[in-house]
Amino acid sequence: MAIRDCLGLPLTGATEASAVLYDRAVHELQCFVGDPVATIDAAIATSPGFVMAHAFKGYLFGLATEREATAVALDCHAAAVELGGTARERAHVAALGHLGRGRWHDAAALLEDLTIEMPRDALALQAGHQIDFFTGNARMLRDRLARALPAWDEAMPGYHAMLGMQAFGFEEMGDYVRAEALGRRATEIEPRDGWAQHAVAHVMEMQSRQRDGIAWMRANPDAWSRESFLQVHNWWHLALFHYDLGEIDEVLSLYDGPIFGSRSTIALNMVDASAILWRLHLGGVDVGGRWAALAENWAPKAKSANYAFNDAHAMMAFVGAGRSDLAATLIEAQRVAMESGGDNAAFTHDVGHPVTLAIRAFGEGNFAETVRLLRPIRSIAHRFGGSHAQRDVIDLTLIEAAFRAGMAQLATALSAERFAARPDSPLSQLLVKRAAAIASMQPSA
């Protein structure tokens, strides 16, 4: 009798014991909790010929946005490709091969076709959703799940994750009411679903509902933070709410505690650390020696330039710490990356390189250059990945650079634009007041 996963899909090379481990690993990934690498390694040790176990592990490492992790993903692909399997499993292995070789869009397309044919393939939906996030494809964040959800119901294992992913897709497409409803429902079904928790936080961030956001994140932090590899990002969301309210002591407390207290060297965690410190830097907040420690952790990745979104955040740390040597190394690595194969060459050329140069120019006090570099890429910034909330730092940097460059009319226009989009944001209100104060000091025509 063929061994199947908890949703009835065949698992070539699995035993009943390794299939249980595989289902556990999928659940851990869907909630972003536990140690899915250790769990899937146990499945592989039990069943070395388990095709989907190798593919699953490859996705975990291929989606880490780290050069060293990508090498592990390619090893997993090499192991899996020799094992054959069903047409579905071979499609997974092919998608993993694309991902491991930096062909993010090809991997996404293969997984898209797979889930159109088999909408209950939970891993294909999960991996595809993450690729959509890392490539900034908001429409597919929504539509990949929208196509599949009619084949799901609440009795199925992992249904909460389908709702949580759909919630995030709705949020990124501006459908905030449905996003919040689905995200809340997902966490009711599975309180440990960190992605659904984060989807609701995104809604509140985009709607400038800071007090609601703080209440949402502080209601049951143990559920979304305990043994969670998404916890740093979710703590970052809490810090954003306090930042917008001007509660700097709270922001720094979160930074020194759950955001960077452990001095993580994982790129995705350091992105959040850079992002919150840079926002404080834009506001003129002295963060003491925090930049130096963060820059040291980013230093080994200065030569990588394998994911443009990370590069921009590494540059924030190098600028904040005054590490012009590391900044120069990173810029040169980006030049090499733009001449290499894979989708990151385009991510870097179109958005990542100009943003990274703009951040360096800001650090050098060349604010006019920052403005020149950032204005043309605002409408295409999604191409290098991240969410609306994460890419907001580009707009904030542009606005601050315009103020500091003495471009009063541009700063006024950009502040008005932000206020129109986020009228309830205290930061938006502060920028408008700041622009008005400058205008009042200008000589009349």
C-alpha positions as CSV (number, residue, x, y, z in Angstrom):
1,M,0.0,0.0,0.0
2,A,1.4,3.4,-1.0
3,I,2.4,5.7,1.9
4,R,0.5,9.1,1.8
5,D,0.7,12.4,3.6
6,C,-2.0,13.6,5.9
7,L,-3.9,15.1,2.9
8,G,-3.7,11.9,0.9
9,L,-0.9,12.7,-1.5
10,P,1.5,9.8,-2.3
11,L,5.0,9.9,-0.7
12,T,7.5,8.0,-2.7
13,G,10.2,6.3,-0.6
14,A,8.5,7.0,2.7
15,T,7.6,4.6,5.5
16,E,4.7,5.2,7.9
17,A,7.2,6.5,10.5
18,S,9.0,8.9,8.1
19,A,5.6,10.1,6.7
20,V,4.6,11.1,10.3
21,L,7.8,13.1,10.6
22,Y,7.2,14.7,7.2
23,D,3.7,15.8,8.3
24,R,5.1,17.2,11.5
25,A,7.7,19.2,9.6
26,V,5.1,20.6,7.3
27,H,3.0,21.7,10.3
28,E,6.1,23.3,11.9
29,L,6.8,25.2,8.7
30,Q,3.2,26.3,8.4
31,C,3.3,27.7,11.9
32,F,7.0,28.8,11.8
33,V,7.6,26.9,15.0
34,G,9.9,24.2,16.2
35,D,12.8,22.9,14.2
36,P,11.6,21.6,10.8
37,V,15.1,21.0,9.7
38,A,15.7,18.6,12.5
39,T,12.4,16.9,11.9
40,I,12.9,16.4,8.2
41,D,16.5,15.3,8.8
42,A,15.0,12.5,11.0
43,A,12.6,11.6,8.2
44,I,15.5,11.4,5.7
45,A,17.5,9.3,8.2
46,T,14.6,6.9,8.5
47,S,13.9,6.8,4.8
48,P,16.9,7.9,2.7
49,G,14.9,7.4,-0.5
50,F,12.1,9.7,0.6
51,V,11.7,12.1,-2.3
52,M,9.6,14.8,-0.7
53,A,11.7,14.9,2.4
54,H,14.7,15.9,0.4
55,A,12.6,18.5,-1.5
56,F,11.2,19.9,1.7
57,K,14.6,20.3,3.2
58,G,15.8,22.0,0.0
59,Y,13.0,24.5,0.2
60,L,13.9,25.4,3.8
61,F,17.4,26.2,2.8
62,G,16.6,27.6,-0.7
63,L,14.2,30.2,0.9
64,A,16.7,31.3,3.5
65,T,18.2,34.0,1.1
66,E,21.8,33.0,2.3
67,R,24.6,31.9,0.0
68,E,25.6,29.0,2.2
69,A,22.1,27.8,2.6
70,T,21.6,27.8,-1.2
71,A,24.5,25.3,-1.4
72,V,22.5,22.9,0.9
73,A,19.4,23.4,-1.3
74,L,21.4,22.3,-4.3
75,D,22.7,19.2,-2.5
76,C,19.1,18.3,-1.6
77,H,18.1,18.7,-5.2
78,A,20.9,16.5,-6.3
79,A,19.8,13.8,-3.9
80,A,16.1,14.1,-4.9
81,V,16.6,14.1,-8.6
82,E,18.1,10.6,-8.5
83,L,15.0,9.2,-6.7
84,G,12.3,9.6,-9.4
85,G,8.9,9.7,-7.9
86,T,5.5,10.8,-9.1
87,A,4.9,13.6,-11.6
88,R,4.0,15.8,-8.6
89,E,7.2,15.0,-6.8
90,R,9.3,15.5,-9.9
91,A,7.7,18.9,-10.3
92,H,8.7,19.8,-6.8
93,V,12.3,18.6,-7.4
94,A,12.4,20.7,-10.6
95,A,11.1,23.8,-8.8
96,L,13.8,23.3,-6.1
97,G,16.4,23.1,-8.8
98,H,15.3,26.4,-10.2
99,L,15.3,28.0,-6.7
100,G,18.7,26.6,-5.9
101,R,20.1,28.2,-9.1
102,G,18.5,31.6,-8.4
103,R,15.7,31.2,-10.9
104,W,13.0,32.4,-8.5
105,H,10.4,33.2,-11.1
106,D,10.8,29.8,-12.9
107,A,10.3,28.0,-9.5
108,A,7.2,30.1,-8.8
109,A,5.7,29.3,-12.2
110,L,6.3,25.6,-11.8
111,L,4.7,25.6,-8.4
112,E,1.8,27.7,-9.7
113,D,1.0,25.1,-12.4
114,L,1.4,22.3,-9.8
115,T,-1.2,23.8,-7.4
116,I,-3.6,24.5,-10.2
117,E,-3.6,20.8,-10.9
118,M,-3.3,19.8,-7.3
119,P,-4.7,22.5,-5.1
120,R,-4.3,20.5,-1.9
121,D,-0.5,20.3,-2.2
122,A,0.2,22.2,1.0
123,L,4.0,22.3,0.5
124,A,3.7,23.6,-3.0
125,L,1.4,26.4,-1.8
126,Q,3.7,27.2,1.1
127,A,6.8,27.3,-1.0
128,G,5.2,29.3,-3.8
129,H,3.8,31.8,-1.3
130,Q,7.2,32.4,0.2
131,I,8.7,32.9,-3.3
132,D,6.0,35.4,-4.1
133,F,7.0,37.3,-1.0
134,F,10.7,37.2,-1.8
135,T,10.0,38.4,-5.3
136,G,7.5,41.1,-4.3
137,N,4.6,39.6,-6.3
138,A,1.6,40.9,-4.4
139,R,-1.0,39.6,-6.9
140,M,0.3,36.1,-6.7
141,L,0.5,36.3,-2.9
142,R,-3.3,36.6,-3.1
143,D,-4.2,34.6,-6.2
144,R,-2.1,31.5,-5.6
145,L,-4.2,30.8,-2.5
146,A,-7.5,32.1,-4.0
147,R,-7.3,29.4,-6.7
148,A,-6.6,26.7,-4.2
149,L,-8.9,27.5,-1.2
150,P,-12.2,26.1,-2.8
151,A,-10.6,22.7,-2.6
152,W,-10.0,23.1,1.2
153,D,-12.2,22.9,4.2
154,E,-11.7,23.5,8.0
155,A,-11.4,19.8,8.7
156,M,-8.2,19.4,6.7
157,P,-4.8,19.6,8.4
158,G,-3.2,22.9,7.7
159,Y,-6.3,24.8,6.8
160,H,-5.3,27.6,9.1
161,A,-2.1,28.1,7.1
162,M,-4.2,28.5,3.9
163,L,-6.2,31.2,5.6
164,G,-3.1,32.9,7.0
165,M,-1.4,33.0,3.6
166,Q,-4.6,34.2,1.9
167,A,-4.8,36.9,4.6
168,F,-1.3,38.2,3.8
169,G,-2.1,38.2,0.1
170,F,-5.3,40.2,0.6
171,E,-3.3,42.6,2.8
172,E,-0.6,43.2,0.2
173,M,-3.3,43.9,-2.3
174,G,-5.0,46.4,-0.1
175,D,-8.1,44.3,0.8
176,Y,-7.7,45.0,4.5
177,V,-11.1,43.9,5.8
178,R,-11.0,40.4,4.3
179,A,-7.3,40.1,5.3
180,E,-8.0,40.8,8.9
181,A,-11.0,38.5,9.1
182,L,-9.1,35.6,7.6
183,G,-6.0,36.2,9.7
184,R,-8.0,36.3,12.9
185,R,-9.8,33.2,11.9
186,A,-6.5,31.4,11.2
187,T,-5.2,32.2,14.6
188,E,-8.4,31.1,16.2
189,I,-8.0,27.7,14.6
190,E,-4.2,27.5,15.3
191,P,-3.0,30.2,17.8
192,R,0.7,29.3,17.0
193,D,0.3,30.3,13.3
194,G,2.9,33.1,13.3
195,W,2.3,33.9,9.6
196,A,-1.4,34.6,10.2
197,Q,-0.5,36.6,13.3
198,H,1.9,38.7,11.1
199,A,-0.8,39.1,8.4
200,V,-3.1,40.9,10.9
201,A,-0.2,43.0,12.1
202,H,0.4,44.1,8.5
203,V,-3.2,45.2,8.2
204,M,-3.0,47.3,11.3
205,E,0.4,48.8,10.2
206,M,-1.0,49.8,6.8
207,Q,-4.1,51.3,8.5
208,S,-2.1,53.2,11.1
209,R,-3.9,51.4,13.9
210,Q,-1.0,51.5,16.3
211,R,-2.9,50.9,19.5
212,D,-4.8,48.1,18.0
213,G,-1.6,46.6,16.7
214,I,0.1,46.8,20.1
215,A,-2.9,45.1,21.7
216,W,-2.9,42.4,19.0
217,M,0.7,41.6,19.4
218,R,0.7,41.8,23.2
219,A,-2.4,39.7,23.8
220,N,-0.7,36.3,23.6
221,P,3.0,36.7,22.6
222,D,3.9,33.3,23.9
223,A,1.7,31.7,21.1
224,W,3.6,33.4,18.2
225,S,7.1,33.8,19.8
226,R,7.8,30.5,21.6
227,E,10.2,28.4,19.6
228,S,9.3,30.4,16.6
229,F,11.7,31.2,13.8
230,L,9.4,34.1,12.7
231,Q,9.4,35.7,16.2
232,V,12.0,38.4,15.4
233,H,9.9,39.6,12.5
234,N,6.8,39.7,14.6
235,W,8.6,41.5,17.4
236,W,9.7,43.9,14.7
237,H,6.1,44.6,13.8
238,L,5.4,45.4,17.4
239,A,8.3,47.8,17.4
240,L,6.9,49.5,14.3
241,F,3.7,50.4,16.1
242,H,5.7,52.0,19.0
243,Y,8.0,53.7,16.5
244,D,5.1,55.4,14.7
245,L,3.8,56.6,18.1
246,G,7.2,58.1,18.9
247,E,7.7,55.7,21.8
248,I,11.4,55.4,21.3
249,D,12.2,53.8,24.6
250,E,9.9,50.9,23.8
251,V,11.4,50.5,20.4
252,L,15.0,50.3,21.8
253,S,13.8,47.9,24.5
254,L,12.4,45.6,21.9
255,Y,15.6,45.9,19.8
256,D,17.8,45.1,22.8
257,G,15.6,42.2,23.8
258,P,13.8,39.9,21.3
259,I,14.9,41.7,18.0
260,F,18.6,41.6,18.4
261,G,19.4,40.7,22.0
262,S,20.6,37.3,20.8
263,R,22.9,38.9,18.2
264,S,21.4,36.7,15.4
265,T,23.6,36.2,12.3
266,I,20.6,35.0,10.3
267,A,20.1,37.4,7.4
268,L,16.3,37.6,7.7
269,N,16.6,38.5,11.4
270,M,19.3,41.1,10.7
271,V,17.1,42.7,8.1
272,D,14.6,43.5,10.8
273,A,17.3,44.8,13.1
274,S,18.7,47.1,10.4
275,A,15.2,48.2,9.4
276,I,14.2,49.4,12.9
277,L,17.6,51.1,13.7
278,W,17.5,52.9,10.3
279,R,14.1,54.3,11.0
280,L,15.4,55.7,14.3
281,H,18.5,57.0,12.5
282,L,16.3,58.9,10.0
283,G,14.7,60.6,13.0
284,G,18.0,61.6,14.5
285,V,17.9,59.1,17.4
286,D,21.3,58.3,18.8
287,V,21.3,54.5,19.2
288,G,24.8,54.3,20.7
289,G,26.9,51.3,19.9
290,R,24.1,49.2,18.5
291,W,25.1,49.8,14.9
292,A,28.7,48.5,15.4
293,A,27.5,45.2,16.7
294,L,25.0,44.8,13.9
295,A,27.5,45.7,11.2
296,E,29.9,43.1,12.6
297,N,27.3,40.5,12.1
298,W,26.5,41.7,8.6
299,A,30.2,41.9,7.7
300,P,30.7,38.2,6.5
301,K,27.8,38.7,4.0
302,A,29.2,41.9,2.5
303,K,30.9,39.9,-0.3
304,S,27.8,37.8,-1.1
305,A,25.2,40.1,-2.7
306,N,23.0,37.1,-3.4
307,Y,19.7,38.7,-2.5
308,A,19.3,42.5,-3.2
309,F,16.8,43.1,-0.4
310,N,19.3,41.9,2.2
311,D,22.0,44.1,0.6
312,A,20.1,47.3,1.2
313,H,19.7,46.4,4.9
314,A,23.3,45.4,5.3
315,M,24.3,48.9,3.9
316,M,22.1,50.5,6.6
317,A,24.2,48.8,9.2
318,F,27.5,49.7,7.5
319,V,26.5,53.3,7.2
320,G,25.2,53.5,10.8
321,A,28.5,52.0,12.1
322,G,30.7,54.2,9.8
323,R,32.1,51.1,8.1
324,S,33.0,52.6,4.7
325,D,35.2,49.6,4.0
326,L,32.3,47.2,4.2
327,A,30.1,49.5,2.3
328,A,32.6,49.6,-0.6
329,T,32.9,45.8,-0.5
330,L,29.2,45.4,-0.7
331,I,28.9,47.8,-3.7
332,E,31.6,45.9,-5.6
333,A,29.8,42.6,-4.8
334,Q,26.6,44.0,-6.2
335,R,28.4,44.9,-9.4
336,V,29.5,41.3,-9.8
337,A,26.0,40.1,-9.0
338,M,24.5,42.2,-11.7
339,E,26.8,40.4,-14.2
340,S,25.9,37.0,-13.0
341,G,23.0,34.7,-13.8
342,G,19.8,34.2,-11.9
343,D,17.0,36.6,-11.1
344,N,18.9,38.4,-8.4
345,A,20.9,40.2,-11.2
346,A,17.6,41.9,-12.1
347,F,16.6,42.4,-8.5
348,T,19.9,44.2,-7.9
349,H,20.1,46.2,-11.1
350,D,16.5,47.4,-11.0
351,V,16.1,48.3,-7.3
352,G,18.7,46.9,-5.0
353,H,21.8,48.6,-6.3
354,P,20.2,52.1,-6.5
355,V,18.7,51.7,-3.0
356,T,22.0,50.6,-1.6
357,L,23.9,53.5,-3.2
358,A,21.2,55.9,-2.0
359,I,21.6,54.7,1.6
360,R,25.4,55.1,1.3
361,A,24.9,58.6,-0.1
362,F,22.6,59.5,2.8
363,G,25.4,58.4,5.2
364,E,27.9,60.5,3.4
365,G,25.6,63.6,3.8
366,N,24.9,63.6,0.0
367,F,21.2,63.9,0.4
368,A,20.5,65.3,-3.1
369,E,22.1,62.1,-4.5
370,T,19.9,60.0,-2.2
371,V,16.9,61.8,-3.7
372,R,18.1,61.4,-7.2
373,L,18.6,57.6,-6.8
374,L,15.4,56.8,-4.9
375,R,12.8,58.8,-6.9
376,P,12.9,56.7,-10.0
377,I,12.6,53.3,-8.3
378,R,9.7,54.0,-5.9
379,S,7.1,52.6,-8.3
380,I,9.1,49.4,-9.0
381,A,10.6,48.8,-5.6
382,H,8.5,45.6,-5.2
383,R,10.7,43.9,-7.7
384,F,13.4,43.3,-5.1
385,G,11.0,41.7,-2.6
386,G,9.6,42.4,0.8
387,S,6.3,43.7,1.9
388,H,4.7,47.2,1.7
389,A,5.6,47.7,5.4
390,Q,9.2,46.7,4.8
391,R,9.7,48.8,1.7
392,D,8.2,51.8,3.4
393,V,11.7,52.6,4.6
394,I,12.5,53.6,1.0
395,D,9.9,56.4,1.2
396,L,10.9,57.4,4.7
397,T,14.5,57.7,3.5
398,L,13.5,59.7,0.5
399,I,11.4,62.1,2.5
400,E,14.1,62.7,5.1
401,A,16.7,63.2,2.4
402,A,14.5,65.8,0.7
403,F,14.2,67.7,3.9
404,R,18.0,67.6,4.6
405,A,18.8,68.5,1.0
406,G,16.8,71.7,1.4
407,M,14.3,70.6,-1.2
408,A,11.4,72.2,0.6
409,Q,8.8,71.8,-2.2
410,L,9.6,68.2,-2.8
411,A,9.6,67.4,1.0
412,T,6.3,69.2,1.3
413,A,4.8,67.2,-1.6
414,L,6.1,63.9,-0.3
415,S,4.8,64.6,3.2
416,A,1.4,65.5,1.8
417,E,1.4,62.3,-0.2
418,R,2.2,60.2,2.8
419,F,-0.5,62.0,4.9
420,A,-3.1,61.2,2.2
421,A,-2.2,57.5,2.4
422,R,-1.8,57.4,6.2
423,P,-3.7,60.3,7.8
424,D,-4.0,58.6,11.2
425,S,-0.2,58.0,11.4
426,P,1.4,60.3,14.0
427,L,4.6,60.2,11.9
428,S,2.6,61.4,8.8
429,Q,1.2,64.2,10.9
430,L,4.7,65.1,12.2
431,L,6.1,65.3,8.6
432,V,3.3,67.5,7.4
433,K,3.9,69.9,10.4
434,R,7.6,69.9,9.7
435,A,7.0,70.8,6.0
436,A,4.6,73.5,7.0
437,A,7.1,75.0,9.4
438,I,9.7,75.2,6.7
439,A,7.2,76.7,4.3
440,S,6.4,79.4,6.8
441,M,10.0,80.5,6.9
442,Q,10.3,80.8,3.1
443,P,10.2,84.3,1.7
444,S,6.9,85.1,-0.1
445,A,7.1,85.3,-3.9
